[in-house]
């Protein structure tokens, strides 16, 4: 009996995924829950487990394919059921694909590679050449199409790189490091021909550069277009955070020594934000066409810039955490996002998003709301400005702008203004007596 492997729902509002890399081939034996394929969405890369033990009978969705949620990926012949001969289970390949896989002689003459218990993912299927000790760029190096294209553009042979990602996967950082430390190969022919597995490099026509869309970039474009369609309003307020700046300066060195991470301003902002969301829960909601859904949990999504594109991992139940715990959680999520090691649960369930645009020196911004949420808050750069204080005196203070984009279908300007004022009040009252634990 054949069991279907389908594209699962990999997060809220995710409708499709891209097949990045098959860890098993037709004819391979698989155990239940053993990872068999890597799938990419705009949120995260995940390895999908086998739903049953048996033989991988057929791969329906080839690498590079975009498959909708519920779409068929492969078929598995359950253990105990009569399996088809392996040659019949192999998907038909085009003449170009056969020529690519067997440039010297027919691959049907190559014997299958023995299975080694310590490296089950490196087994080769019948009809494929035995893998060399180091996979080449033309072979089965564990790298996504985006990484393969980057290596091709930089003139880097993937066979010379040891991957630092999960399971030995070669990451963009690995390729960039190799490009800085090694000259490009003299022979251009070493780069693989463009395939679904290794997209064509950017084409240059005159002075214009044409960059092929990655799966992540395409999905971000679709989601942002959908989000921008909502009637969005925008507010900004100035906050005097001079006392907060002094508090952080007094704590940052001892905090780094004790916790092993830097104490940034972001955990204080998230603390102020979650307290304000408790007071104004309508900001922690989503539009449901015939209803407004107010979320009971406060899960703060944090925008993180990564080599793969914008990622938005989620701090679950952030309102229940201390400032120190938020600092640890945000550091951990950002580090794993940039390393491409986020788990599926790390990107699910966000109810409100914060964007630290001030890290780039921005002093005002108008962010797009994360799809399925009511609002997004951006924190700008803290700058010293002369301001009027008590008794009309002028003093130099540390000022930051906080900017709020909100869905006008869910709430009106009065609620948004009161919420932003509550965030401002909390930021301005952080001081020497504020506990971080």
C-alpha positions, 0 to 999 in steps of 0.5 A: 500500500502506497502512503502519500507524502504531502506538503504540510501547513508550515505556518499561519498564512503559508500556502505553499513551499519549495522543495529544496533537497531530497534526502532520500531517492527512489528505492531507498528504505526509510523509517517512520519519522525519518527526514526525507526532504527539505522544504523552504517557505518564506518563514523557515527551512524544514526537514519533513519526516516520512509518515510511514516506514517502507520504501520511497517508491516515487518522487513526484515533486522534483527539487525546485518545485513549488508545491501548494499545501496539501500537494503531493510530494512523493509516494512511500510503499509501506513496509511489508507491502510488495514493492515495485522493482526499483527501476519502475519506481524511478521517475522518468527523466528527460534526455537533458537530465540523463545526460547531466547525471551520466556524462561519461557512461550509462548510469545503469552500469553503476552499482548501488553504493553500500549503506553505511549505518553512520551516514544514512542520508548519504545512501545512493539509489540504483541508477545513480553514481556512487557519491565521492567522499566530497560531493561536487557542485555537479553532484549532491552537495547539501546546498539549496538552489540559492546557495548553488547559484551564489557559489556559481556566481563566485566561482566556488566549487562546492566540493571544496567546502565543508558545510556548517549548517544542519547535517553538513548543509553548505550555507551562504556564509560558507560560500562567502567565506570561501570566496574571501579566502580563495581565488575563483577557479581558472576554468569556468566550465566547472560551474554547473549548467543551469538546472532546477537545482542550480538556477541560472546566474543573474543575466546582465543586459547592457547596464541592467542586472536581472536577478532571479527571484528566490522562493523567499523573495517571491513569497515576501513580495506576495505577503507584503502585497496582501498586507499593503492592501489593508487600510493602514494608518500611521502614528509616531511619537517622540520619547525621552529615554535618557533614564533608560540609556543611563540604566542600560549603560550601568548594567550592560557590562555586568549583564554580558558577563553574567548572561553571555549576551549583550543587553540591548534596548530591544528587551526594554521596548518589548517589555513596554510593548507587552505591558501596553498590549495587556492594557489595549488588547485590541492591538493584539488582534487580527481581522476575520472578515466577519469578526475581529479575533483578539488573541489571548497570548501575546507572542511578539514577532521580531524582524531580523535581517538575514542573508536569506532575506527578512525573517520574523521569529517569534518570542512566545508569551513574551509578556510572561518573561523578564527583561533578561529572559527577553534579551536571551530569547531575542538573541537566540532567535536572531542568531539562529535566524541568520544561521538558517537554523530556525525551527518551525515552532520558532516562526509560528503564532506571532500576534504583534511585530516589532521592527528595530529599524533604528539599528540602521540609523533610521529616525522615522519609518512606516513599516508594513503590517505583518499579514494577519496582525493588527499593527507593527511598531518600529523603534528608531535610532536614539539620538541626543537632541536639545529639548525644552524641559521644566521651567522652559530650560533647554537640556540635551536629552536622549530621544527616540521615535516610536512609529506605529502602523495599524489596520484601520479595519480593526481599530481607530486612531483613538485606540492606536494613539492611546496604545502608543502613548502607553508604550511611550509612558513605560519607556520614559519611566524605565530608570535606576529602580527598574528590575531586569530579572 
